[in-house]
Amino acid sequence: MTRSIWLFAALLLAGMSAGAAAHEDAGPCEIPQQFVTSEDTLSHVGAALAAKQPVEVLAIGSATTVGQDLMPQGTSFPYRMIEDMRAALHDADLRITVLGGRGLAASEMLDLLRTALQRQHFALVLWQTGTVEAVRGLPPEEFRAVLEQGIDAIAAQGGDTLLIDPQFSRFLQSQAELEPYEAVFREEDARRGVIAFRRFDLMRQWAENGELDLEHVSRDNRGPALDKLHGCLGTALSRLVVAAAAGSGAPHP
């Protein structure tokens, strides 16, 4: 790694540590390190930050990505991630585009993704998916093929991919076989330039610890609980992205 890249990585990590400390002072959720570290890197994000270029981020997904009921517009976890990244990387030019909608399968999101990539370059794409496939019982191999088409399109355009799996739900667990789809996320996580964020496991830990459990929240408190959830997810994603970008000069294992 060159001296300039080492210096940049050190500055990024320093910013991340400062931002993390600020969130830990007021942050409502414990975020174990295992959920915000990766052996892979986000090299395109790191390169854009090092060059002080605008970092265009695309988030594509279902209702949890674009915003759920009872949530003000622009407060879902992709927006909260960008807010946290701006706090950690003070002079970075970070921009977010959010696409998707309730009940969309990965194949439908792929069409949106391809159209977006034709119009604009994105250094990072967050792709939240998998719930619809599990509920409908769609073939996992077809799900994998769709993800790989999207990942290849993102890579060909010069971008990194951050996959996000389903959110934790006891009801979903009881109604759908999630493991085959989670296996797909793990397999894709092994690809260079791809990181899978383990949202399901992190949310399950929060629920089991009594920190945040949407299924045990009254209707009157659902709005504040959703706001807290998306803030916590945004913080976790911010830490993961900043750390992976800071390590982008390191050789891939």
Secondary structure, 3 states (H helix, E strand, C coil): CCHHHHHHHHHHHHHHHHHHHHHHHHCCCCCCHHHCCCCCCCHHHHHHHHCCCCEEEEEEECHHHHCCCCCCCCCCHHHHHHHHHHHHCCCCCEEEEEEECCCCCHHHHHHHHHHHHHHCCCCEEEEECCHHHHHHCCCHHHHHHHHHHHHHHHHHCCCEEEEECCCCCHHHHHHCCCHHHHHHHHHHHCCCCEEEECHHHHHHHHHHHCCCCHHHCCHHHHHHHHHHHHHHHHHHHHHHHHHHHHCCCCCCC
